[in-house]
Amino acid sequence: MPRLALLFAVALAGCASRPVAVVEGQSWAVATEDRYATAAAQQVLERGGNAFDAAIAATLTLGVTTPTACGLGGGGVAIVYVRKTNQIIALDFREQAPARYPTPTKRSSPAAFVGVPGEAAGLAYVHEHFGSLPFADLAAFATRTAR
């Protein structure tokens, strides 16, 4: 049995697409749109990380392999079920309008429609509250993939 039940996949960071790379372990499964992201999650789980760690590693890797669909310049949502406490937590870390920017109008410059990214804050929150491995270890997969 997994240590934690996880009801978010890599859709965590808004990187949802049709899964094409799927692997299964004895008590877990990973499905993402990219073989590198799936491999990152698989390696995290095989090294003793939990489902949250795997989702973070896969999400960061997807930011490298599918930058037009997801990445640190975007945002995401997560619905988390923590079996230990029977708690369901909804996280919204989508992009937001800048706090001090005037309301955009039809005549506004395109910059008026740019959101402040939320993915980094969302991943940091998930890691801080639910992760088990060091964040640098999770980001290492994306770093290696980028190289």
N, C-alpha and C positions, 0 to 999 in steps of 0.2 A: 504494500500500500504506500502511496506517496505520503511524504510528511505533511504536505499542504495540498489542498485541492485548489485548482486554479481555473477560474472561469474567464480568463482573458487569454487569448493566444497572442500572436504577434500583432493582432489588431490593436494591441495596447497602445501603440504609437501612431495609429492611423495608417498603418502600412498594410491594411488588409487587401488581399487579392486572392485569386484562386490558388490554393496550395498545389504545388507541383513537386515539392521535395518532402518526402515523408519518411520518418524512421520510427521504429518502436523498440522500446526496451521491455524489461519484465514488468515494470510498474509505471511506465510513462510512454508518451508518444509526442512527437514533434512534427508539425506540418507548417511549412512556410512556402512562399513563392520562389525561394531561391535556395540552391543547394548549399551555398556558403553559410547562410543564416541558419539553416537546419543543422548543418554540421557544428556550428558554434553552440547552439542549444544542446545538441547531443553531447558534445564534449563537456559542457558544464555539468550536465546531469550525471555523466559517467564519472566525473571527478568529485561527486558528492554535493554539488550545488542543488538548490531547490528549483521549483518551477518558476519562481520569480526571477532568480538569477538567469535561468535559461531564456526567459522572455526578454530580459534586458540585453543579454548578449546577442540574441537574434535580432532584436530591434536595432541596435547599434550597427550590426553588420548589414542589415537591410538599408540603412542610411548610406552605406558605401556602395552597395550593389544595385540599388534602385533609387538613386537620389531624386528622381523626378516624382516619386510616389511617397517618399517618407524621408525623414532625417531630422537633424537637430534644428532645422529652420522651420519645423512644423509643430504639430501638437498631437494630442491623442486622448483617448478615453480608456478606462479599464473598469471592469466589474470583477471584484475579487471576492472569492468565498474562502474564508479561513476556517477550516474544519475544526481546529482546536477550540475556537471560541464560538463556532456556529454563527459567524458574523459575515454579512454581505456588505461590501464597501464599494461605492461608486465613486470613481475619480474622473474629473473632467480637467484635462490640462490642454485643451484646445487653444489655438491662438486667440489673443484678445486685442481689442483696440487699445492704443496707447492711452494712459490715464488722462493726459493733458492735451490731447489732440482735439481740435474742433470737429463737430459732426460733419462728415463728408456730404457734399451736395453734388449735383450733376456737373457743376463747374469746378469741383475740387481737382487738384492735381492727383495723378495716380498714387502718389505717396500717401494720400489720405486713406487709402484702402488697404494699407499694409498692416498686418497684425503682428503683435509681439509673440514670438515663438514660445511654446509651453512645454515642448517635449523634454528638454533637459531637466526642467523642474519636476516634471512628472516622473521621469525615470529615477531621479534622485530621491523623490518621495517614496516610490515603490522600493528602492534599494534600502533606504534608511529604515523603513518600517517592516519589510518582509524579506529582504535579501539576507544571504548567509555568507557569501564570498566577498572579498574585497572588490570594489567597483573597478579598480585598475585591471584586475584579472578578467573581468567581464568585457571591458573595453579592448583588451588585448586581441580578441578575435577580429574585431572590426579593423584594428590597426594593422594586423597581419594581412588581412584581405585587401586593404587599401594599398599596401606595399606590393 
